[in-house]
Amino acid sequence: MYELFYAERSAAMGTRVILEEIGAEYRLIGTDIGDHVPRAPELLALNPNGWVPVLVYEGGSMHEASAITVFLTGRHPEAGLAPADDDPLRGPFLQWLVYMSNTLQMAYQLTYYPWRFCETPDHHESARVRSCIRLREIWGFIDQAIGDREWMLGERFSAADIHLFMLTTWLSPERGHPTMDEFPNAARVAARIAERASARKVYG
Ligand SMILES: N[C@@H](CCC(=O)N[C@@H](CS)C(=O)NCC(=O)O)C(=O)O
């Protein structure tokens, strides 16, 4: 039985979709990650950064959504969510997971939490504007890489597609983010994930 520190609209929803795809037993631990809200001591004990997802498994715990995905898909290979180590698609699988977490998610962080990156509030607007441009660039790179292929890995569906879908749900027009209409290839992949029973259960 897994436990997942969880909040709506967060990266933890993507982890939950993966748990659903695997068919694993899990329990959600709802936690408040609102701006400037003190974090639950139980969350801070496992992730002093105070963010979700945090996955608790027998004998341990971990944070970082992409790492959790590699961990879970490796533990449950029968779910077919990740290419095996000797599959040539393993490289692109890891590449996209890391790219989404260290590049795409960072651009989102800058728009959602500008005070973490700016010395003074008068720089927040500049950070917001620049990070919206950055979001457009990064989604553009992803869209181009997908091209007319079915999934991020070409013909093979993987947990990377679930991450992509999860990250489309963070786009916020009121923050001036681009919309998925600008990235039809990525939008196509996301739409196919949205149809899956796992995603409907979590996001429905
Ligand atoms: N690098 C982390 C970031 C996760 C993250 O950004 N979580 C957000 C919700 S989507 C969060 O908990 N934000 C609250 C905070 O950063 O204080 C990961 O990939 O798991």
The ligand as a MOL file (V3000), in Angstrom:
LIG
                    3D

  0  0  0     0  0            999 V3000
M  V30 BEGIN CTAB
M  V30 COUNTS 20 19 0 0 0
M  V30 BEGIN ATOM
M  V30 1 N 10.3090 19.4440 -8.3600 0
M  V30 2 C 9.0710 19.0170 -7.7360 0
M  V30 3 C 8.1040 20.1630 -7.7900 0
M  V30 4 C 6.7090 19.7660 -7.4300 0
M  V30 5 C 5.8110 20.9780 -7.3920 0
M  V30 6 O 6.0310 21.9790 -8.0880 0
M  V30 7 N 4.7760 20.8450 -6.5940 0
M  V30 8 C 3.8760 21.9600 -6.4160 0
M  V30 9 C 2.4720 21.5920 -6.7770 0
M  V30 10 S 2.3420 21.2100 -8.4530 0
M  V30 11 C 3.8650 22.3310 -4.9540 0
M  V30 12 O 3.7690 21.4790 -4.0930 0
M  V30 13 N 3.9700 23.6220 -4.7130 0
M  V30 14 C 4.0230 24.1700 -3.4170 0
M  V30 15 C 5.3530 24.8170 -3.1910 0
M  V30 16 O 6.2260 24.7760 -4.0730 0
M  V30 17 O 5.5050 25.4010 -2.1250 0
M  V30 18 C 8.5270 17.7840 -8.4440 0
M  V30 19 O 8.7260 17.6570 -9.6530 0
M  V30 20 O 7.9140 16.9510 -7.7840 0
M  V30 END ATOM
M  V30 BEGIN BOND
M  V30 1 1 1 2
M  V30 2 1 2 3
M  V30 3 1 2 18
M  V30 4 1 3 4
M  V30 5 1 4 5
M  V30 6 2 5 6
M  V30 7 1 5 7
M  V30 8 1 7 8
M  V30 9 1 8 9
M  V30 10 1 8 11
M  V30 11 1 9 10
M  V30 12 2 11 12
M  V30 13 1 11 13
M  V30 14 1 13 14
M  V30 15 1 14 15
M  V30 16 2 15 16
M  V30 17 1 15 17
M  V30 18 2 18 19
M  V30 19 1 18 20
M  V30 END BOND
M  V30 END CTAB
M  END
